[in-house]
């Protein structure tokens, strides 16, 4: 109960301009944030990716921030990610990018904003087959779920090599997965980190965990039947990840078919241990100056991280 209350408080705080000013003004908080991101600059993320690659892990890079205000800003985000893809290629990194559609102009209010957003995603996803990597589309708050699904469907139909993040805490996700089945979708399953009403998302952690397991099993079975790409599991629950990998093996999928994605700075020892066992592990590495709301959601995903971050700062 206490953890649930703290989660709600953290998610509510992620929308507070006053709290953001207080947090950003304190050096001790900025030091705690570095636990979960190597730095604000792209070069910091690329350097972290190189270090992880040397330990047998891939990376997924994402620039923090949401909701651009103009087509010019959205185009700048597209151009930035195109430069990221060039940097990845130049370094020979086993890396992909993960983008938020609101950064690429999904909610500008223009009747053509969805069309323009699709074109920006395609500008990133069309070259992807030559690199062997797909571009991941993040899922944001539930009011954007339907539009995000439509963008994914359109980009997929146009030949873009894209994957889609689905959130296990949303009540609609099982139906969404069934809807995507004809596309043989590439799905990264996560639990979800936004503040949602109980009629939209399961409020209890045990229910989210149970739905994650159910959806994960379904994705594996779809992949075994050729109805989906081998799934990606974005979770720090190592026991759950191992159970899903065991189910994948029982369904006849290759040991390296599925991937486990974890966030930078969380369960680093487990990431390395899984990779050493031959599991395909990727680390989501974030960068950028718009880190406040993202950081609050990271703490809310597992409120015990609040004390973990405080101990990390206190210990130097």
LINNORLIN-V39100 format. One record per helix or strand of 2 or more residues. SS is the DSSP state (H for helix, E for strand). FROM is the first residue (numbers start at 1). LEN is the number of residues. If there is no record, write none. Layout:
BEGIN
ss/from/len
SS/FROM/LEN
SS/FROM/LEN
END
This chain:
BEGIN
ss/from/len
H/2/12
H/17/8
H/27/7
H/42/13
E/58/6
H/71/21
E/95/5
H/113/13
H/128/4
E/135/3
H/142/16
E/162/6
H/173/11
E/187/4
H/205/20
E/232/3
H/238/13
E/259/5
H/268/9
E/280/8
H/292/10
H/304/11
END
